[in-house]
Amino acid sequence: MPGQVLYQSNNAHRLSDGLPKCYPFVKWAGGKSQLLSHLDDLIPKNFSRYFEPFLGGGAVFFYLLSKKNTRFKAFLSDINEELINSFDIVKNNVEELIKDLEAHQRKYNQSPREYYYELRAVTKSLNKIESAGRFVALNKTCYNGLYRVNTGGIFNVPMGRYKNPLICDHSNLTNISMVLQNNDIHFASIDYKTILETKPREGDFIYLDPPYNPINSTSNFTSYTNNKFSEKDQIELSEIFNKLHDRKCNILLSNSDTPLIRELYHGYANYTVKINALRAINSKGSKRTGHKELLIRNYP
């Protein structure tokens, strides 16, 4: 039942209104944890409905609830079905998920490499809890938290270089479940256009974090599903941004600092901020620093 707390950790760090602090339960390439200090000053002071259609790990969403202690109705979506299923399971079946992840943790600890590739190779039909458990376990142990699939939709990221990865973060999962159950949160596995063209209305806050426009031909990683996010998609997103602006929504978008992105959003130049960012996705540490990103909004 909505609002019912299924499971509560004794280690929960509680906020003044009774909800615990929490953070993303999966790592995500391009995740926004490192940008939260920059985003903080740009977030609208007041809003009652929030949209995040490129959800990923949900760092901004969790920040709004846990750090800023803001109450709102949220519509969270992503085209990645396994990701959205995992959010649903954390919300509604956290006890069962924790048991499944504890089993993954034990098996991985016994033989990390063998178990990782055994789990990655699983093709049999899994129920929703098993699917979420496999998704989280692979995410916690794969290279840099990537989600990459081949043309057949098969997850193919190599094993990461971790000594003791925490597959089952018992306390955080419990806290997240409590937060999701005690707020008006809606999840959907749909294309961003489906929700943005119909749902948002005047005064809503929308955070857009699409796959970034590549700064060069060798940095073009957009395979978070087996669908590519092309230059045409970037153009379509900018057109929807303009429609949402006309609808008097408050929109904040992050993307790479490229000529294309600057051209697409030149009308919002007065509300564009350039920042430095890391690109942890690069295999070479020396190439992870010195990157510029843009934070673009349509409001003062």
ABEGO torsion letter per residue (X at the ends): XBGBBABBBAABBBBAAGBBBBBBABBBBGBAAAAAAAAAAABBABBABBBBABAEAGAAAAAAAAAAGBBBBBBBBBABAAAAAAAAAAAAAAAAAAAAAAAAAAAAAABAAAAAAAAAABABBBBAAAAAAAAAAAAAABBGGBBBBBAAGBBABBBBBBABBBABBAAAAAAAAAAAAABBBBBBBBBAAAAAAAABBBGBBBBBBBBBBBABAAABBABABABBBBAAAAAAAAAAAAAAAAAGBBBBBBBBBBAAAAAAAAAAAAABBBBBBBBAABABAAAABGBBBBBBBABX
